[in-house]
């Protein structure tokens, strides 16, 4: 049926899922799997969380969509909740991560144009991943994603991630913005150094450019703070977010400070479904549970526990080269086929996903239990034993 009806854009596992509860997900045959993919860092509260079900039900009975020609109660409340937890004061709502990136790139270009007609270069990192639309793809530092879609947007430049010397060599008065993932997810769970991010902040201040932190995967509590930048003590000007923002319901946002946000005026940007009441009501319920409900408070502790267990496997088996990441955004670098490893875990009832060329990515829901972590580690060890 898929081959007849759907475009051939995904390499899917041979399974159809039909329901999920918490960290467990069930296929059409009733087989249970432990989900450590979480929709690729989306399902921060797991599957079918009661607060999300309630928000969907209650809001759908009120109003689902209204045009952005008008205000609505839910986008106001969600923007207030987000701003309460960061150092910024303006929000633009959209539907996805790649849309949030597009908004951030447009904001940087518009900001640059307001300063200098030649100020339009956007710097981006090698090995980065920001999305698959043409603008986001243009600042994704992996040729395998770009090569079949050239030419991409002009006046963007790739530089070396975590290379301060290269940063200084390429940062000129023509730069309007620089986009960085504090932790590269798709690229292999690679963390930016605090020193690198601080130097980027200094150069943005010096040349009056915007510092953009892509927190689509590492934000919304994934590494222990609602906003990832707080772990690095560097405040960006613009933060694209999505994924866990809606806990599984499609929604994205661009958060910015006053300096950056004032570059946009009515007509510069928009999103038909962005800020719709249903999406915002669900996101508000999710963010409230993460923050006021205390879910985020245990992320670092659980992450440290999982990382300790993974390092224990590394010390026992030569198949693991390195354990990487922060909080519950973790990866194990292995010296065997990542695809074969994920397939074996799948057959054993554990969902994991790859990152980069050699990393197995672990992204459990943020409310995962210690017992579920132990079960996942047990399955990982079984897979390692078979492949060693």
Buried (B, 14 or more C-beta within 10 A) or exposed (E): EEEEEEEEEEEEBEEEBEEBEBBBBBBEEEEEBBBBBBBBBBBBBBBBBEBBEEBBEEBEEEBEEBEBEEEBBBBEBBBEBBBEBBEBEBBBBBBBBBBBBBBBBBBBBBBBBEBEEEBBBBBBBBBBBBBBBEBBBBBBBBEEBBEEEEEBBEBBBBBBBBBBEBBEEBBBBBBBBBBBBBBBBBBBBBBBEEEBBBBBBBBBEEBBBBBBBBBBBBBBBBBBBBBBBBBBEBBBBBBBBBBBBBBBBBBBBBBBBEEBBEBBEEEEBEBEBBBBBBBBBBBBBBBBBBBEBEBBEBBBEBBEBBBEBBBEBBEEBEBBEBBBBBBBBBBBBBEBEBEEBBBBBBEBBBBBBBBBEBBBBBBBBBBBBEEBBEBBBEBBBBBBEEBE
